[in-house]
């Protein structure tokens, strides 16, 4: 037996005992198990049947034993980088959960009663947030839950100054910015604990959503009692929607991507205007903090077979809201995150 064969046997034993240790700590998922199983079996195979290496060399044009070590090292490096990324993500999720719990514990913790509640995530939206809230109140809606997501402006002071007498407006403060997805999940968690309402409306702080469409949502909810989530769509409305051609192409591409990844077909996959029944919140738990949460919502709908329906809505584009649009390149970042969640989480 050569020294290299001994090396492979030792490597196989290390991986075998490492797999047992991870399994004992219950930190395995299906992907880890398959990776360890494949690598361990392969090392054991070439250690006891070294002739197989000649066959592998002929396929991949490997000429030296050193090449095998280099290629194996690259594979191990990629795999452990993925494990490191997963650990970083776990730490990020734990931080978000801590910030969420602090926000809820420092809130009034009042029971919310009524027909509907608006959840408004806000990050540095002080220029338009007050007018957005007043617009909701002026249309005879009363329950509003604002999540101040670590804003560095005077959002908190403005809310307290303008609405301190209104006990139906609740403000939750993230001490550190975590993203719109994290802010929405904070609102969902507050309602899980203290909400006694019929409908949840997710509403943008920047004034893009038309308050008149809420009546359309509620009419649809009344007519479709077995449907749990109603998703707004810009492309079902009879009113024309102006969207730059590049953004429109990306949105159409995203429809195809969502169908391939989650097997759910929509006309508008990234619209934050929704009506949700509280009964479905036990399944709708968001883990993506940033803008990718919109795709995660659809993935959860598909995974749990939640009944959904699209509703035509009108989006009001202003100079302010257009200036805050995300870069088109973010679509690829979100796509990568969704693939990661689907196959590596």
C-alpha positions as CSV (number, residue, x, y, z in Angstrom):
1,X,0.0,0.0,0.0
2,X,1.4,3.4,-1.0
3,X,1.6,6.5,1.1
4,X,-1.1,8.1,-1.0
5,X,-3.5,5.2,-0.5
6,X,-2.8,5.5,3.3
7,X,-3.6,9.2,3.0
8,X,-6.9,8.5,1.3
9,X,-7.9,5.9,4.0
10,X,-7.1,8.4,6.8
11,X,-9.1,11.1,5.0
12,X,-12.0,8.7,4.6
13,X,-11.9,7.9,8.4
14,X,-11.8,11.6,9.3
15,X,-14.8,12.4,7.1
16,X,-16.6,9.3,8.5
17,X,-16.2,10.3,12.2
18,X,-16.9,14.0,11.3
19,X,-20.2,12.9,9.8
20,X,-21.0,10.9,12.9
21,X,-20.3,13.9,15.1
22,X,-22.4,16.3,13.1
23,X,-25.2,13.7,13.0
24,X,-25.0,13.3,16.8
25,X,-25.4,17.1,17.2
26,X,-28.4,17.0,14.8
27,X,-26.8,19.6,12.5
28,X,-27.2,17.5,9.4
29,X,-29.4,18.4,6.5
30,X,-30.0,16.3,3.4
31,X,-27.3,18.1,1.3
32,X,-24.6,17.7,4.0
33,X,-25.4,14.0,4.3
34,X,-25.2,13.4,0.5
35,X,-21.9,15.3,0.3
36,X,-20.3,13.4,3.2
37,X,-21.6,10.1,1.9
38,X,-20.3,10.7,-1.6
39,X,-16.9,12.0,-0.6
40,X,-16.3,9.3,2.0
41,X,-17.4,6.5,-0.3
42,X,-15.2,7.9,-3.1
43,X,-12.1,8.1,-0.9
44,X,-12.7,4.6,0.5
45,X,-13.2,3.3,-3.1
46,X,-10.0,4.7,-4.5
47,X,-8.1,3.6,-1.3
48,X,-9.0,0.0,-1.6
49,X,-9.4,-0.2,-5.4
50,X,-6.7,2.2,-6.7
51,X,-7.1,0.8,-10.3
52,X,-10.2,3.0,-10.6
53,X,-8.0,6.1,-10.6
54,X,-6.7,5.1,-14.1
55,X,-10.2,5.1,-15.4
56,X,-10.8,8.6,-13.8
57,X,-7.5,9.9,-15.3
58,X,-8.6,8.8,-18.8
59,X,-11.9,10.7,-18.4
60,X,-10.5,13.9,-17.0
61,X,-7.0,13.8,-18.5
62,X,-5.4,13.7,-15.1
63,X,-1.7,12.8,-15.5
64,X,-0.3,13.0,-11.9
65,X,-1.3,12.1,-8.4
66,X,-0.7,15.7,-7.5
67,X,-3.5,16.7,-9.8
68,X,-5.9,14.6,-7.9
69,X,-4.9,16.3,-4.7
70,X,-5.3,19.8,-6.2
71,X,-8.8,18.9,-7.6
72,X,-9.9,17.3,-4.4
73,X,-8.7,20.4,-2.4
74,X,-10.7,22.7,-4.7
75,X,-13.8,20.6,-4.2
76,X,-13.3,20.6,-0.4
77,X,-12.6,24.4,-0.4
78,X,-15.8,25.2,-2.3
79,X,-17.8,23.0,0.0
80,X,-16.5,24.5,3.2
81,X,-16.9,28.0,1.8
82,X,-20.6,27.1,1.4
83,X,-20.7,25.9,5.0
84,X,-19.1,29.1,6.2
85,X,-21.6,31.2,4.2
86,X,-24.4,29.2,5.9
87,X,-22.9,29.9,9.3
88,X,-22.7,33.7,8.5
89,X,-26.4,33.5,7.4
90,X,-27.4,31.8,10.6
91,X,-25.7,34.5,12.7
92,X,-27.5,37.2,10.6
93,X,-30.8,35.5,11.3
94,X,-30.1,35.3,15.0
95,X,-29.3,39.0,15.0
96,X,-32.5,39.9,13.2
97,X,-34.5,37.8,15.7
98,X,-32.9,39.6,18.6
99,X,-33.6,43.0,17.1
100,X,-37.2,41.9,16.4
101,X,-37.7,40.7,20.0
102,X,-36.3,43.9,21.5
103,X,-38.6,46.0,19.2
104,X,-41.7,44.0,20.3
105,X,-40.7,44.0,24.0
106,X,-40.3,47.8,23.9
107,X,-43.7,48.3,22.3
108,X,-47.0,49.0,24.0
109,X,-48.0,45.3,23.5
110,X,-51.6,46.4,23.1
111,X,-54.2,43.9,21.6
112,X,-55.2,45.1,18.1
113,X,-58.9,44.8,17.4
114,X,-60.8,45.7,14.3
115,X,-61.4,44.7,10.6
116,X,-57.9,45.4,9.2
117,X,-54.5,46.5,10.0
118,X,-51.9,48.1,7.8
119,X,-48.3,47.0,8.2
120,X,-45.9,49.8,7.0
121,X,-42.1,49.1,6.9
122,X,-40.2,52.3,6.9
123,X,-36.5,53.1,6.4
124,X,-35.6,56.8,6.1
125,X,-39.0,57.6,4.7
126,X,-39.7,60.7,6.8
127,X,-40.5,62.9,3.8
128,X,-43.5,60.9,2.8
129,X,-44.4,58.6,5.7
130,X,-46.6,61.2,7.5
131,X,-48.7,61.9,4.4
132,X,-49.0,58.1,3.8
133,X,-50.3,57.5,7.3
134,X,-52.7,60.5,7.1
135,X,-54.0,59.2,3.8
136,X,-54.9,55.9,5.4
137,X,-56.6,57.6,8.3
138,X,-58.6,60.0,6.1
139,X,-60.1,57.0,4.3
140,X,-61.6,55.7,7.6
141,X,-59.0,53.0,8.3
142,X,-57.7,53.1,11.8
143,X,-55.2,50.3,12.7
144,X,-51.7,51.0,11.5
145,X,-48.5,49.2,12.5
146,X,-45.3,51.0,11.5
147,X,-42.0,49.3,11.7
148,X,-39.2,51.9,11.8
149,X,-36.4,49.8,10.4
150,X,-33.4,51.5,12.0
151,X,-34.0,54.8,10.2
152,X,-31.3,57.4,10.6
153,X,-33.7,60.3,10.0
154,X,-36.3,61.7,12.4
155,X,-39.0,59.1,11.6
156,X,-39.6,58.1,15.3
157,X,-39.9,61.7,16.4
158,X,-42.3,62.6,13.6
159,X,-44.6,59.7,14.3
160,X,-44.7,60.5,18.0
161,X,-45.2,64.2,17.3
162,X,-48.0,63.8,14.8
163,X,-49.9,60.8,16.2
164,X,-49.1,60.6,19.9
165,X,-52.8,60.8,20.8
166,X,-53.8,58.0,18.4
167,X,-53.7,54.7,20.3
168,X,-54.5,52.7,17.1
169,X,-51.1,53.6,15.6
170,X,-48.3,51.4,16.9
171,X,-44.6,52.1,16.3
172,X,-42.0,49.3,16.5
173,X,-38.4,50.4,16.3
174,X,-35.5,48.2,15.0
175,X,-32.4,49.6,16.5
176,X,-30.5,48.5,13.5
177,X,-31.6,48.4,9.8
178,X,-32.4,44.8,8.8
179,X,-34.4,45.3,5.5
180,X,-38.0,45.3,4.4
181,X,-38.4,41.5,4.8
182,X,-37.3,41.6,8.4
183,X,-39.5,44.6,9.1
184,X,-42.6,42.8,7.7
185,X,-41.8,39.7,9.7
186,X,-41.6,41.9,12.8
187,X,-45.1,43.2,12.0
188,X,-46.3,39.6,11.4
189,X,-44.9,38.4,14.7
190,X,-46.6,41.3,16.6
191,X,-49.9,40.4,15.1
192,X,-49.4,36.7,15.9
193,X,-49.1,37.7,19.5
194,X,-51.5,40.6,19.8
195,X,-53.7,40.8,16.7
196,X,-57.5,40.1,16.7
197,X,-58.3,41.4,13.2
198,X,-59.7,40.0,9.9
199,X,-57.2,41.3,7.4
200,X,-53.6,42.3,7.2
201,X,-52.6,44.9,4.5
202,X,-48.9,45.2,3.6
203,X,-48.5,48.8,2.5
204,X,-45.4,50.7,1.3
205,X,-44.4,53.9,3.1
206,X,-43.4,55.8,0.0
207,X,-47.0,56.4,-1.2
208,X,-46.9,54.1,-4.2
209,X,-49.9,52.1,-3.2
210,X,-53.4,53.4,-3.9
211,X,-55.5,53.4,-0.8
212,X,-58.6,53.0,-3.0
213,X,-57.4,49.5,-3.9
214,X,-57.9,48.3,-0.4
215,X,-61.7,48.2,-1.0
216,X,-61.0,45.9,-4.0
217,X,-58.9,43.6,-1.9
218,X,-61.5,43.3,0.8
219,X,-64.3,42.7,-1.7
220,X,-62.2,39.8,-3.2
221,X,-61.6,38.5,0.3
222,X,-65.3,38.5,1.1
223,X,-66.1,36.7,-2.2
224,X,-63.3,34.1,-1.8
225,X,-63.5,33.0,1.8
226,X,-61.2,30.0,1.3
227,X,-58.4,32.1,-0.2
228,X,-55.8,33.2,2.4
229,X,-53.5,35.6,0.5
230,X,-54.4,38.2,-2.1
231,X,-51.5,39.5,-4.2
232,X,-51.5,42.9,-5.9
233,X,-50.7,42.9,-9.7
234,X,-49.9,46.0,-11.7
235,X,-50.5,44.1,-14.9
236,X,-54.1,43.1,-14.3
237,X,-55.3,46.7,-13.8
238,X,-57.2,48.4,-16.7
239,X,-55.2,51.5,-15.9
240,X,-51.9,51.7,-17.9
241,X,-48.7,51.3,-15.9
242,X,-45.6,53.1,-17.0
243,X,-42.5,51.0,-16.3
244,X,-39.0,51.5,-18.0
245,X,-38.5,48.9,-20.7
246,X,-35.5,47.3,-18.9
247,X,-37.4,46.9,-15.6
248,X,-40.4,45.5,-17.5
249,X,-38.1,42.9,-19.2
250,X,-36.7,41.9,-15.8
251,X,-40.2,41.6,-14.3
252,X,-41.2,39.3,-17.1
253,X,-38.1,37.3,-16.7
254,X,-38.9,37.0,-13.0
255,X,-42.3,35.5,-13.8
256,X,-40.6,32.7,-15.6
257,X,-37.9,32.3,-12.9
258,X,-40.6,32.1,-10.2
259,X,-42.5,29.5,-12.1
260,X,-39.4,27.3,-12.6
261,X,-38.3,27.7,-9.0
262,X,-41.6,27.6,-7.1
263,X,-44.0,26.2,-9.7
264,X,-46.3,29.2,-9.2
265,X,-47.5,31.4,-12.1
266,X,-48.3,35.1,-11.5
267,X,-48.5,38.2,-13.6
268,X,-46.6,40.3,-11.1
269,X,-44.1,38.6,-8.8
270,X,-42.6,41.6,-6.9
271,X,-45.6,43.6,-5.7
272,X,-45.6,44.5,-2.0
273,X,-49.3,45.3,-1.9
274,X,-51.1,42.3,-0.3
275,X,-54.0,41.3,1.8
276,X,-53.3,38.4,4.2
277,X,-55.6,36.5,6.6
278,X,-54.1,36.2,10.0
279,X,-54.8,32.5,10.1
280,X,-52.0,31.9,7.6
281,X,-49.3,33.7,9.6
282,X,-48.3,30.4,11.3
283,X,-47.0,29.3,7.9
284,X,-45.8,32.7,6.5
285,X,-42.6,33.2,8.4
286,X,-40.0,35.2,6.5
287,X,-36.3,34.5,6.8
288,X,-35.0,36.8,4.0
289,X,-34.4,40.2,5.5
290,X,-34.0,42.3,2.3
291,X,-36.0,42.7,-0.9
292,X,-35.8,39.0,-1.7
293,X,-38.6,38.4,0.8
294,X,-41.2,39.0,-2.0
295,X,-39.9,35.9,-3.7
296,X,-39.8,34.0,-0.4
297,X,-43.5,34.8,0.1
298,X,-44.3,33.1,-3.2
299,X,-42.1,30.1,-2.3
300,X,-43.9,29.7,1.0
301,X,-47.3,29.9,-0.8
302,X,-46.2,27.1,-3.2
303,X,-44.5,24.9,-0.5
304,X,-47.5,25.0,1.9
305,X,-50.2,25.1,-0.9
306,X,-51.7,28.3,0.4
307,X,-54.7,29.4,-1.5
308,X,-53.9,32.7,-3.3
309,X,-55.4,35.1,-5.8
310,X,-54.1,38.1,-7.8
311,X,-55.9,41.4,-7.5
312,X,-55.5,44.3,-9.9
313,X,-53.9,47.3,-8.2
314,X,-52.8,50.8,-9.3
315,X,-49.2,51.8,-8.5
316,X,-48.6,55.5,-8.1
317,X,-45.1,56.3,-9.4
318,X,-43.7,59.6,-8.2
319,X,-40.3,61.3,-8.6
320,X,-39.6,60.3,-5.0
321,X,-40.5,56.6,-5.4
322,X,-38.7,56.3,-8.7
323,X,-35.5,57.8,-7.2
324,X,-35.6,55.0,-4.6
325,X,-35.9,52.1,-7.1
326,X,-33.5,49.3,-6.7
327,X,-30.7,48.7,-9.2
328,X,-31.7,46.2,-12.0
329,X,-28.7,44.1,-11.0
330,X,-30.4,43.4,-7.7
331,X,-32.6,40.9,-9.6
332,X,-29.6,38.6,-10.0
333,X,-28.7,38.9,-6.4
334,X,-32.2,38.0,-5.3
335,X,-32.2,35.1,-7.7
336,X,-29.0,33.8,-6.3
337,X,-30.4,34.1,-2.8
338,X,-33.6,32.2,-3.7
339,X,-31.5,29.4,-5.3
340,X,-29.4,29.2,-2.1
341,X,-32.5,29.0,0.0
342,X,-34.1,26.3,-2.2
343,X,-31.1,24.0,-2.4
344,X,-28.6,24.8,0.3
345,X,-30.5,25.9,3.3
